[in-house]
Amino acid sequence: KCKVIRSTLKQNIFDFSHHLDTIPIDKVNTERDLGIDITPKLIFTQQRERICSKISQKLGLLKRNCIFLNSSNERKVLYLSLVRSILEHCSQPVLCVDTTA
């Protein structure tokens, strides 16, 4: 379960291998922890794309399969349960505009 991800602004990076007892720890470029994708540059482009894709899928599902709903309250309940829950789960830092990407 242990992985190493290195985040630095330096150009010359020392390649150092980490060990737990005598077992080497894997180096990774991205890691998902508690629903947030962490990258070495600490930008959230991949996660934002994944969240937008999920939202588009859910909205497409609602648009295709729920055309029989005429009540705005029923549509609102479906929207809140399917789409807004994705937006509210671990997405506040992600949906901010990345100026570095």
Backbone hydrogen bonds, N-H to C=O, Kabsch-Sander energy under -0.5 kcal/mol:
donor,donor_aa,acceptor,acceptor_aa,energy
4,V,26,D,-3.0
13,I,11,Q,-0.8
16,F,14,F,-1.0
18,H,16,F,-0.5
20,L,23,I,-2.9
21,D,19,H,-0.6
22,T,20,L,-0.7
23,I,20,L,-2.1
25,I,18,H,-2.7
26,D,2,C,-0.7
28,V,4,V,-2.7
31,E,38,I,-2.0
33,D,31,E,-0.6
33,D,36,I,-2.5
36,I,33,D,-1.6
38,I,31,E,-3.5
38,I,36,I,-0.5
42,L,39,T,-1.4
48,R,44,F,-2.5
49,E,45,T,-2.3
50,R,46,Q,-2.0
51,I,47,Q,-2.6
52,C,48,R,-2.6
53,S,49,E,-2.1
54,K,50,R,-2.1
55,I,51,I,-2.4
56,S,52,C,-2.3
57,Q,53,S,-2.2
58,K,54,K,-2.3
59,L,55,I,-2.8
60,G,56,S,-2.4
61,L,57,Q,-2.2
62,L,58,K,-2.4
63,K,59,L,-2.6
64,R,60,G,-2.5
65,N,61,L,-2.5
66,C,62,L,-1.7
69,L,66,C,-1.1
70,N,68,F,-0.6
75,R,71,S,-1.8
76,K,72,S,-2.3
77,V,73,N,-2.1
78,L,74,E,-2.0
79,Y,75,R,-2.7
80,L,76,K,-2.9
81,S,77,V,-2.1
82,L,78,L,-2.5
83,V,79,Y,-2.1
84,R,79,Y,-2.1
85,S,80,L,-0.6
86,I,83,V,-0.7
87,L,83,V,-1.6
88,E,84,R,-2.1
89,H,85,S,-1.0
90,C,88,E,-0.9
95,L,91,S,-2.2
99,T,97,V,-0.7
